[in-house]
Structures are given as C-alpha cells and as structure tokens.
Amino acid sequence: MQGYIILKDKAGNILSENRNVVLYSAADVSAKLLAGYTEYVPRYVGFVYAPNSSSFTDPGTNRAYTWQDIANTIKAQSGNMILRPLLYERSFEATDNNYTGNKVIFSSATDKNTDPLFTGTGYESTSPQPSSDSYFQVVLISNPSAGIYIPVAYAQLDPAQSVLSNSEFVLTWGVTLR
C-alpha cells in the first residue's frame, strides 16, 4: 500500500505535496477489515500543529511510528492535533484491470474551531491559532472505539503551513495497493 497527500487552500492552490508513509499498524487494520470488523475503517485525519517556532522533526520513513510516538513528538514541540472526519465523497480511479494503478481518494479539511485532541501538561491547550501556529503533519487514523486511535499512515507537510485566520485547508489523500 502506498499513497500521497496534496494540501490546497480554499481557492484550489496547491500548498504542499508529499508521499505518505504507510505504517505497520496498517497491516493490522487491513486484517481486521478483511475479517469483517468495519469499525476499523480509517475515518479521520489528524492535523498536527505546533508553534511556528517549532523544529518539528520529520520521522522519515519510520513504519513503526505508533500512536504513543506521535503523542510524544507533539508534546516535545508543545503542539497538539485536531481530529477531522474524512469527507466521504470517496472516489475510485480505475486505470488498470489488474488493479495495480487503481486508487481510492479521500479528503478532509481543517477547522480552527476544533478542540485539540491531547490534553495535559506539555500540549498546546487551544485550537490552532492564526499567526502563531503551523500545521506540520497529517495522520490517517482508524478509531474503532472511543479513545482508541490507530495511525494507518502519515505525511509531513513540506513546507509547514501557517494557520490562517479566515481560511481552512483541504487535504486530498490517495491510497493505492502496489
């Protein structure tokens, strides 16, 4: 499985494009889905934000990146995450009868008025703030039950995107099996 992300502003201008890293936990989620556990369908995108002055480190291609690793990285930067639902206008682009070029496309959008996901000492306690915070990373998340979050894939936003006072960003996430 592989994929990519494209972040656009409301006018449709591309701000960031990058490949995603599919995590080992994606295999566990896929196995659950094949066994009929539909509650494991990824339903959210986590938009990771932190103060503009942060030196948010790209985890590279760390496929073992866990929910705890994500929480620790965010806390180290005094940041947080907003959890946004996938917009279910899913599309399927079939380019090959053997399924090698076919992909599913999801989308989501930021909303600065969303409460931060993490609470406690060390995490930013407010929703993303214009002129002081930037989005650094996105995470595709399965949430099979309350309080259980399983990261399926992630991507760095390159460059990081400043939180705007009057606009949200739209994320397109394409996934294909190769």
N, CA, C and O of each residue as an XYZ file, in Angstrom:
712
protein
N       0.849     -1.163      0.000
C       0.000      0.000      0.000
C       0.897      1.229      0.000
O       1.907      1.262      0.704
N       0.539      2.228     -0.776
C       1.273      3.483     -0.799
C       0.307      4.605     -1.096
O      -0.845      4.364     -1.458
N       0.767      5.814     -0.944
C      -0.136      6.919     -1.192
C       0.568      8.254     -1.210
O       1.795      8.336     -1.168
N      -0.234      9.296     -1.274
C       0.281     10.655     -1.369
C      -0.742     11.595     -0.764
O      -1.910     11.241     -0.605
N      -0.296     12.798     -0.429
C      -1.203     13.830      0.044
C      -0.987     15.095     -0.777
O       0.112     15.377     -1.253
N      -2.063     15.837     -0.922
C      -1.999     17.159     -1.550
C      -2.801     18.097     -0.649
O      -3.975     17.846     -0.376
N      -2.169     19.173     -0.190
C      -2.843     20.169      0.629
C      -3.081     21.406     -0.216
O      -2.165     21.938     -0.844
N      -4.349     21.861     -0.220
C      -4.725     23.039     -1.012
C      -5.408     24.064     -0.124
O      -5.956     23.732      0.927
N      -5.367     25.320     -0.566
C      -6.173     26.332      0.101
C      -7.565     26.300     -0.521
O      -7.813     25.541     -1.458
N      -8.467     27.120     -0.003
C      -9.850     27.095     -0.499
C      -9.962     27.480     -1.966
O     -10.916     27.087     -2.637
N      -9.005     28.241     -2.469
C      -9.033     28.649     -3.873
C      -8.521     27.538     -4.794
O      -8.559     27.672     -6.017
N      -8.043     26.443     -4.201
C      -7.554     25.331     -5.003
C      -6.066     25.366     -5.304
O      -5.570     24.522     -6.051
N      -5.345     26.329     -4.736
C      -3.899     26.407     -4.948
C      -3.190     25.326     -4.151
O      -3.456     25.161     -2.961
N      -2.294     24.590     -4.789
C      -1.540     23.535     -4.110
C      -0.487     24.177     -3.221
O       0.325     24.980     -3.679
N      -0.512     23.812     -1.938
C       0.426     24.360     -0.961
C       1.505     23.360     -0.572
O       2.632     23.747     -0.262
N       1.165     22.078     -0.588
C       2.109     21.052     -0.172
C       1.713     19.731     -0.819
O       0.532     19.391     -0.885
N       2.707     18.993     -1.295
C       2.504     17.646     -1.837
C       3.590     16.756     -1.265
O       4.742     17.173     -1.145
N       3.225     15.529     -0.912
C       4.230     14.621     -0.381
C       3.687     13.199     -0.425
O       2.477     12.976     -0.440
N       4.599     12.256     -0.446
C       4.199     10.854     -0.321
C       3.918     10.577      1.140
O       4.476     11.234      2.019
N       3.061      9.613      1.404
C       2.828      9.230      2.795
C       3.662      8.008      3.145
O       4.209      7.335      2.272
N       3.747      7.740      4.431
C       4.400      6.532      4.925
C       3.292      5.664      5.504
O       2.610      6.064      6.448
N       3.116      4.477      4.940
C       2.121      3.533      5.455
C       2.774      2.787      6.610
O       3.869      2.242      6.465
N       2.106      2.763      7.747
C       2.669      2.191      8.966
C       2.393      0.698      9.076
O       1.487      0.172      8.430
N       3.197      0.015      9.913
C       2.969     -1.410     10.150
C       1.568     -1.664     10.702
O       0.969     -2.707     10.436
N       1.052     -0.711     11.468
C      -0.294     -0.877     12.032
C      -1.360     -0.953     10.937
O      -2.464     -1.437     11.189
N      -1.048     -0.483      9.726
C      -1.991     -0.581      8.605
C      -2.272     -2.041      8.259
O      -3.374     -2.377      7.827
N      -1.276     -2.910      8.449
C      -1.492     -4.337      8.191
C      -2.496     -4.911      9.188
O      -3.350     -5.720      8.824
N      -2.388     -4.483     10.455
C      -3.343     -4.943     11.468
C      -4.751     -4.460     11.143
O      -5.714     -5.219     11.248
N      -4.868     -3.188     10.747
C      -6.165     -2.619     10.389
C      -6.726     -3.346      9.173
O      -7.914     -3.668      9.145
N      -5.894     -3.610      8.170
C      -6.349     -4.323      6.969
C      -6.842     -5.726      7.312
O      -7.859     -6.170      6.779
N      -6.134     -6.424      8.193
C      -6.548     -7.767      8.598
C      -7.914     -7.726      9.293
O      -8.766     -8.581      9.052
N      -8.110     -6.731     10.150
C      -9.409     -6.586     10.830
C     -10.512     -6.310      9.820
O     -11.613     -6.848      9.932
N     -10.215     -5.468      8.833
C     -11.220     -5.159      7.808
C     -11.575     -6.400      6.997
O     -12.749     -6.641      6.713
N     -10.571     -7.183      6.625
C     -10.827     -8.417      5.866
C     -11.652     -9.418      6.670
O     -12.392    -10.225      6.108
N     -11.513     -9.353      7.988
C     -12.277    -10.251      8.861
C     -13.678     -9.718      9.144
O     -14.449    -10.350      9.867
N     -14.016     -8.543      8.572
C     -15.365     -8.025      8.707
C     -15.565     -6.989      9.803
O     -16.697     -6.585     10.066
N     -14.501     -6.556     10.440
C     -14.611     -5.553     11.503
C     -14.600     -4.154     10.885
O     -13.559     -3.500     10.828
N     -15.748     -3.713     10.431
C     -15.829     -2.446      9.690
C     -15.538     -1.227     10.558
O     -15.271     -0.150     10.026
N     -15.582     -1.370     11.874
C     -15.262     -0.230     12.737
C     -13.794      0.206     12.603
O     -13.409      1.260     13.108
N     -12.984     -0.605     11.924
C     -11.569     -0.271     11.716
C     -11.320      0.558     10.460
O     -10.181      0.938     10.191
N     -12.364      0.842      9.691
C     -12.190      1.689      8.510
C     -11.612      3.035      8.962
O     -12.170      3.660      9.864
N     -10.510      3.498      8.362
C      -9.987      4.818      8.732
C     -11.052      5.882      8.457
O     -11.597      5.962      7.356
N     -11.334      6.689      9.469
C     -12.406      7.676      9.365
C     -11.952      9.099      9.649
O     -12.734     10.039      9.510
N     -10.697      9.266     10.046
C     -10.237     10.588     10.469
C      -8.867     10.932      9.913
O      -8.064     10.062      9.576
N      -8.633     12.231      9.832
C      -7.295     12.758      9.585
C      -6.942     13.625     10.782
O      -7.718     14.489     11.189
N      -5.773     13.387     11.334
C      -5.268     14.231     12.406
C      -4.355     15.276     11.793
O      -3.391     14.940     11.105
N      -4.655     16.547     12.042
C      -3.803     17.644     11.582
C      -2.951     18.066     12.776
O      -3.465     18.607     13.755
N      -1.642     17.815     12.686
C      -0.719     18.123     13.770
C      -0.256     19.570     13.630
O       0.185     19.995     12.562
N      -0.364     20.314     14.725
C       0.067     21.714     14.712
C       0.927     22.010     15.932
O       0.850     21.328     16.954
N       1.736     23.032     15.796
C       2.631     23.453     16.869
C       3.000     24.909     16.621
O       2.741     25.437     15.539
N       3.602     25.563     17.612
C       4.026     26.953     17.405
C       4.931     27.085     16.185
O       5.714     26.183     15.885
N       4.820     28.214     15.482
C       5.626     28.458     14.281
C       7.111     28.262     14.523
O       7.841     27.854     13.619
N       7.559     28.547     15.726
C       8.986     28.469     16.038
C       9.468     27.037     16.243
O      10.659     26.815     16.465
N       8.562     26.061     16.174
C       8.935     24.663     16.412
C       9.884     24.147     15.348
O       9.865     24.586     14.198
N      10.703     23.215     15.758
C      11.548     22.500     14.798
C      11.013     21.076     14.730
O      11.651     20.126     15.183
N       9.820     20.957     14.149
C       9.118     19.680     14.086
C       9.920     18.709     13.228
O      10.158     18.974     12.050
N      10.333     17.605     13.802
C      11.196     16.653     13.119
C      10.377     15.651     12.316
O       9.464     15.011     12.839
N      10.713     15.528     11.056
C      10.096     14.528     10.199
C      10.600     13.152     10.640
O      11.810     12.929     10.672
N       9.691     12.216     10.984
C      10.146     10.891     11.395
C      10.705     10.060     10.243
O      11.053      8.895     10.436
N      10.795     10.638      9.060
C      11.351      9.903      7.911
C      10.416      8.802      7.472
O       9.214      9.026      7.334
N      10.943      7.634      7.255
C      10.122      6.503      6.823
C       9.985      5.485      7.942
O      10.082      4.280      7.707
N       9.765      5.959      9.134
C       9.609      5.095     10.304
C       8.241      4.415     10.254
O       7.243      4.991     10.687
N       8.197      3.208      9.734
C       6.926      2.486      9.608
C       6.418      1.958     10.957
O       5.274      1.516     11.064
N       7.276      2.007     11.985
C       6.873      1.565     13.317
C       6.357      2.722     14.168
O       6.167      2.565     15.375
N       6.129      3.878     13.554
C       5.632      5.084     14.225
C       4.275      4.775     14.847
O       3.313      4.516     14.124
N       4.182      4.799     16.169
C       2.967      4.405     16.885
C       2.195      5.635     17.370
O       2.668      6.765     17.250
N       1.008      5.398     17.914
C       0.218      6.492     18.480
C       1.000      7.172     19.605
O       0.967      8.396     19.733
N       1.705      6.378     20.421
C       2.490      6.953     21.517
C       3.645      7.792     20.975
O       3.947      8.852     21.522
N       4.296      7.327     19.901
C       5.367      8.121     19.271
C       4.831      9.463     18.784
O       5.475     10.497     18.955
N       3.650      9.437     18.179
C       3.034     10.668     17.683
C       2.760     11.615     18.853
O       3.083     12.801     18.786
N       2.162     11.087     19.926
C       1.860     11.900     21.104
C       3.129     12.504     21.699
O       3.145     13.677     22.074
N       4.193     11.705     21.786
C       5.454     12.200     22.352
C       6.076     13.283     21.481
O       6.589     14.275     22.000
N       6.036     13.103     20.160
C       6.592     14.095     19.236
C       5.839     15.410     19.347
O       6.447     16.480     19.388
N       4.519     15.330     19.397
C       3.698     16.531     19.514
C       3.983     17.242     20.839
O       4.128     18.464     20.872
N       4.061     16.483     21.921
C       4.310     17.058     23.247
C       5.678     17.730     23.300
O       5.825     18.784     23.919
N       6.674     17.135     22.663
C       8.027     17.709     22.659
C       8.059     19.081     21.990
O       8.944     19.888     22.275
N       7.095     19.353     21.097
C       7.037     20.635     20.403
C       5.968     21.559     21.002
O       5.682     22.618     20.443
N       5.382     21.164     22.135
C       4.293     21.927     22.763
C       3.148     22.161     21.778
O       2.528     23.224     21.765
N       2.880     21.144     20.953
C       1.836     21.239     19.941
C       0.608     20.440     20.319
O       0.404     20.113     21.488
N      -0.212     20.127     19.321
C      -1.397     19.314     19.528
C      -1.892     18.827     18.176
O      -1.220     19.008     17.160
N      -3.065     18.211     18.163
C      -3.654     17.671     16.944
C      -5.148     17.960     16.969
O      -5.797     17.861     18.011
N      -5.685     18.321     15.804
C      -7.139     18.351     15.680
C      -7.532     17.142     14.847
O      -6.873     16.812     13.861
N      -8.594     16.496     15.246
C      -9.082     15.298     14.575
C     -10.271     15.700     13.716
O     -11.270     16.202     14.232
N     -10.171     15.482     12.408
C     -11.228     15.875     11.466
C     -11.706     14.641     10.709
O     -10.897     13.799     10.319
N     -13.013     14.531     10.500
C     -13.535     13.371      9.777
C     -13.125     13.403      8.305
O     -12.943     14.461      7.704
N     -12.989     12.205      7.757
C     -12.811     12.114      6.314
C     -14.124     12.508      5.676
O     -15.195     12.159      6.172
N     -14.043     13.222      4.597
C     -15.241     13.559      3.844
C     -15.516     12.363      2.940
O     -14.665     11.974      2.140
N     -16.683     11.794      3.066
C     -16.929     10.544      2.387
C     -17.437     10.684      0.977
O     -18.347      9.970      0.556
N     -16.848     11.604      0.251
C     -17.027     11.606     -1.193
C     -15.829     10.848     -1.745
O     -15.016     11.378     -2.503
N     -15.756      9.596     -1.338
C     -14.641      8.779     -1.792
C     -14.785      8.535     -3.280
O     -15.893      8.419     -3.804
N     -13.663      8.460     -3.942
C     -13.708      8.107     -5.357
C     -12.707      7.005     -5.600
O     -11.750      6.823     -4.848
N     -12.948      6.280     -6.662
C     -12.082      5.171     -7.030
C     -11.669      5.402     -8.471
O     -12.516      5.438     -9.365
N     -10.392      5.558     -8.700
C      -9.891      5.781    -10.053
C      -9.302      4.485    -10.587
O      -8.235      4.054    -10.150
N      -9.987      3.876    -11.518
C      -9.526      2.620    -12.100
C      -8.736      2.908    -13.365
O      -9.276      3.429    -14.340
N      -7.464      2.569    -13.342
C      -6.630      2.792    -14.517
C      -6.063      1.497    -15.067
O      -5.369      1.500    -16.084
N      -6.353      0.395    -14.400
C      -5.740     -0.860    -14.802
C      -6.658     -2.008    -14.384
O      -7.101     -2.059    -13.237
N      -6.941     -2.919    -15.297
C      -7.801     -4.060    -14.977
C      -7.176     -5.008    -13.967
O      -7.883     -5.803    -13.347
N      -5.863     -4.936    -13.794
C      -5.181     -5.796    -12.827
C      -5.032     -5.130    -11.470
O      -4.362     -5.662    -10.586
N      -5.646     -3.979    -11.302
C      -5.703     -3.247    -10.040
C      -4.373     -2.650     -9.589
O      -4.280     -2.181     -8.455
N      -3.355     -2.650    -10.423
C      -2.068     -2.116     -9.978
C      -2.019     -0.603     -9.959
O      -1.210     -0.027     -9.230
N      -2.858      0.057    -10.735
C      -2.829      1.515    -10.762
C      -4.065      2.151    -10.168
O      -4.233      3.369    -10.234
N      -4.933      1.338     -9.588
C      -6.179      1.858     -9.046
C      -5.945      2.494     -7.690
O      -5.086      2.050     -6.928
N      -6.715      3.541     -7.387
C      -6.528      4.199     -6.094
C      -7.854      4.705     -5.546
O      -8.787      5.019     -6.285
N      -7.900      4.772     -4.227
C      -9.029      5.347     -3.511
C      -8.584      6.738     -3.060
O      -7.463      6.912     -2.581
N      -9.458      7.715     -3.215
C      -9.109      9.084     -2.839
C     -10.054      9.555     -1.740
O     -11.275      9.517     -1.893
N      -9.472      9.999     -0.632
C     -10.209     10.550      0.499
C      -9.906     12.036      0.574
O      -8.940     12.512     -0.024
N     -10.724     12.758      1.301
C     -10.396     14.163      1.554
C     -10.873     14.539      2.948
O     -11.722     13.873      3.540
N     -10.304     15.621      3.450
C     -10.681     16.161      4.745
C     -10.345     17.644      4.723
O      -9.697     18.119      3.790
N     -10.776     18.375      5.733
C     -10.496     19.804      5.790
C     -10.225     20.217      7.229
O     -10.781     19.648      8.169
N      -9.370     21.208      7.387
C      -9.095     21.725      8.727
C     -10.268     22.575      9.197
O     -11.101     23.014      8.404
N     -10.310     22.789     10.480
C     -11.281     23.697     11.084
C     -10.648     24.196     12.378
O     -10.491     23.438     13.335
N     -10.289     25.461     12.397
C      -9.578     26.010     13.549
C     -10.400     25.998     14.821
O      -9.855     26.164     15.911
N     -11.694     25.804     14.700
C     -12.559     25.818     15.876
C     -12.721     24.441     16.511
O     -13.530     24.266     17.422
N     -11.963     23.475     16.037
C     -12.000     22.127     16.585
C     -11.140     22.068     17.845
O     -10.030     22.599     17.873
N     -11.659     21.419     18.883
C     -10.891     21.286     20.120
C      -9.674     20.392     19.902
O      -9.728     19.445     19.117
N      -8.573     20.694     20.596
C      -7.386     19.851     20.467
C      -7.645     18.455     21.047
O      -8.419     18.301     21.992
N      -6.998     17.454     20.478
C      -7.217     16.071     20.883
C      -6.518     15.734     22.199
O      -7.117     15.118     23.080
N      -5.255     16.136     22.333
C      -4.474     15.776     23.513
C      -4.682     16.806     24.619
O      -4.776     18.005     24.356
N      -4.753     16.328     25.851
C      -4.887     17.219     26.998
C      -3.752     16.934     27.973
O      -3.149     15.861     27.948
N      -3.473     17.895     28.816
C      -2.469     17.681     29.851
C      -1.258     18.573     29.667
O      -1.135     19.300     28.681
N      -0.375     18.497     30.636
C       0.832     19.311     30.659
C       1.709     19.008     29.455
O       1.951     17.849     29.118
N       2.176     20.063     28.818
C       3.089     19.920     27.688
C       2.428     20.057     26.331
O       3.107     20.331     25.342
N       1.108     19.871     26.263
C       0.392     20.009     24.992
C      -0.208     21.408     24.891
O      -0.609     21.995     25.896
N      -0.264     21.935     23.668
C      -0.950     23.210     23.468
C      -2.418     23.007     23.848
O      -3.047     22.041     23.418
N      -2.950     23.911     24.643
C      -4.291     23.716     25.187
C      -5.390     24.377     24.362
O      -6.569     24.248     24.694
N      -5.025     25.081     23.296
C      -6.024     25.758     22.475
C      -6.065     25.144     21.083
O      -5.146     24.436     20.672
N      -7.148     25.428     20.368
C      -7.222     25.023     18.967
C      -6.153     25.809     18.198
O      -5.594     26.760     18.745
N      -5.855     25.440     16.949
C      -4.801     26.130     16.191
C      -5.029     27.641     16.132
O      -6.132     28.102     15.837
N      -3.981     28.396     16.413
C      -4.082     29.854     16.483
C      -3.453     30.519     15.257
O      -2.293     30.263     14.934
N      -4.217     31.368     14.582
C      -3.657     32.115     13.450
C      -2.462     32.952     13.899
O      -2.454     33.498     15.003
N      -1.490     33.043     13.064
C      -0.270     33.830     13.227
C       0.697     33.297     14.272
O       1.803     33.824     14.397
N       0.319     32.266     15.028
C       1.290     31.718     15.976
C       1.534     30.223     15.800
O       2.520     29.700     16.318
N       0.650     29.520     15.072
C       0.795     28.075     14.877
C       0.889     27.720     13.400
O       0.450     28.468     12.526
N       1.484     26.541     13.149
C       1.554     25.986     11.795
C       1.184     24.510     11.846
O       1.395     23.831     12.851
N       0.622     24.027     10.727
C       0.385     22.594     10.562
C       1.668     21.975     10.012
O       2.244     22.478      9.048
N       2.112     20.874     10.635
C       3.369     20.244     10.256
C       3.197     18.850      9.649
O       4.009     18.422      8.829
N       2.137     18.143     10.053
C       1.998     16.747      9.678
C       0.523     16.377      9.626
O      -0.302     17.001     10.294
N       0.188     15.350      8.824
C      -1.159     14.780      8.798
C      -1.059     13.281      9.046
O      -0.092     12.636      8.639
N      -2.075     12.730      9.722
C      -2.076     11.312     10.081
C      -3.440     10.733      9.714
O      -4.469     11.274     10.118
N      -3.458      9.645      8.956
C      -4.687      8.917      8.637
C      -4.961      7.974      9.807
O      -4.099      7.179     10.179
N      -6.166      8.061     10.389
C      -6.423      7.393     11.669
C      -7.672      6.516     11.617
O      -8.716      6.903     11.091
N      -7.518      5.306     12.191
C      -8.644      4.420     12.454
C      -9.016      4.633     13.924
O      -8.136      4.768     14.774
N     -10.300      4.661     14.217
C     -10.783      4.899     15.581
C     -11.894      3.886     15.870
O     -13.075      4.234     15.872
N     -11.498      2.607     16.118
C     -12.512      1.555     16.238
C     -13.437      1.692     17.439
O     -14.563      1.195     17.401
N     -12.994      2.351     18.500
C     -13.863      2.595     19.659
C     -13.365      3.835     20.393
O     -12.247      4.298     20.168
N     -14.203      4.359     21.266
C     -13.885      5.613     21.956
C     -12.516      5.534     22.648
O     -12.237      4.613     23.417
N     -11.684      6.521     22.350
C     -10.382      6.618     22.995
C      -9.294      5.753     22.397
O      -8.147      5.826     22.838
N      -9.615      4.934     21.404
C      -8.619      4.075     20.749
C      -8.306      4.671     19.380
O      -9.190      4.781     18.531
N      -7.059      5.052     19.169
C      -6.636      5.648     17.908
C      -5.508      4.817     17.323
O      -4.523      4.527     18.002
N      -5.657      4.433     16.059
C      -4.635      3.633     15.388
C      -4.170      4.400     14.155
O      -4.944      4.586     13.216
N      -2.906      4.851     14.148
C      -2.398      5.537     12.956
C      -2.167      4.531     11.836
O      -1.559      3.481     12.045
N      -2.655      4.859     10.654
C      -2.527      3.974      9.494
C      -1.407      4.463      8.576
O      -0.644      3.663      8.033
N      -1.316      5.776      8.409
C      -0.289      6.380      7.553
C      -0.094      7.824      8.013
O      -0.951      8.393      8.688
N       1.038      8.402      7.639
C       1.268      9.811      7.950
C       2.075     10.443      6.826
O       2.696      9.754      6.017
N       2.052     11.761      6.798
C       2.859     12.508      5.825
C       3.250     13.844      6.435
O       2.471     14.457      7.164
N       4.448     14.285      6.135
C       4.904     15.610      6.534
C       4.349     16.633      5.563
O       4.247     16.365      4.366
N       3.992     17.794      6.065
C       3.629     18.907      5.193
C       4.918     19.676      4.914
O       5.564     20.181      5.832
N       5.270     19.755      3.674
C       6.527     20.396      3.297
C       6.248     21.407      2.195
O       6.043     21.022      1.044
N       6.236     22.690      2.528
C       6.589     23.280      3.823
C       5.412     23.235      4.790
O       4.271     22.998      4.392
N       5.714     23.470      6.090
C       4.655     23.598      7.095
C       3.753     24.761      6.685
O       4.202     25.701      6.030
N       2.491     24.691      7.071
C       1.525     25.704      6.653
C       1.011     26.501      7.841
O       0.484     25.929      8.796
N       1.162     27.808      7.787
C       0.669     28.669      8.858
C      -0.845     28.585      8.950
O      -1.537     28.536      7.933
N      -1.352     28.570     10.171
C      -2.794     28.600     10.396
C      -3.285     29.983      9.984
O      -2.738     30.997     10.417
N      -4.307     30.020      9.157
C      -4.836     31.286      8.660
C      -6.057     31.698      9.461
O      -6.782     30.849      9.979
N      -6.286     33.002      9.563
C      -7.403     33.479     10.378
C      -8.757     33.313      9.696
O      -9.775     33.233     10.384
N      -8.800     33.259      8.386
C     -10.096     33.241      7.714
C     -10.248     32.092      6.732
O     -11.118     32.141      5.862
N      -9.434     31.074      6.849
C      -9.494     30.025      5.841
C      -9.092     28.684      6.425
O      -8.323     28.606      7.383
N      -9.622     27.643      5.834
C      -9.202     26.301      6.171
C      -8.447     25.715      4.977
O      -8.455     26.268      3.877
N      -7.813     24.609      5.223
C      -7.104     23.892      4.174
C      -7.870     22.628      3.826
O      -8.551     22.056      4.676
N      -7.759     22.193      2.582
C      -8.400     20.971      2.116
C      -7.306     19.972      1.781
O      -6.368     20.286      1.047
N      -7.431     18.766      2.323
C      -6.444     17.723      2.126
C      -7.030     16.626      1.254
O      -8.143     16.162      1.500
N      -6.290     16.212      0.239
C      -6.650     15.048     -0.566
C      -5.624     13.962     -0.271
O      -4.419     14.209     -0.304
N      -6.118     12.743      0.020
C      -5.230     11.647      0.354
C      -5.553     10.492     -0.567
O      -6.660      9.956     -0.518
N      -4.611     10.099     -1.405
C      -4.804      8.986     -2.321
C      -4.071      7.756     -1.819
O      -2.935      7.862     -1.357
N      -4.701      6.587     -1.900
C      -4.107      5.339     -1.448
C      -4.257      4.302     -2.554
O      -5.319      4.173     -3.162
N      -3.184      3.572     -2.801
C      -3.219      2.519     -3.811
C      -2.459      1.305     -3.308
O      -1.556      1.434     -2.481
N      -2.817      0.132     -3.798
C      -2.075     -1.082     -3.494
C      -1.132     -1.355     -4.656
O      -1.561     -1.400     -5.809
N       0.120     -1.533     -4.365
C       1.110     -1.825     -5.423
C       1.988     -2.965     -4.996
O       2.883     -3.366     -5.740
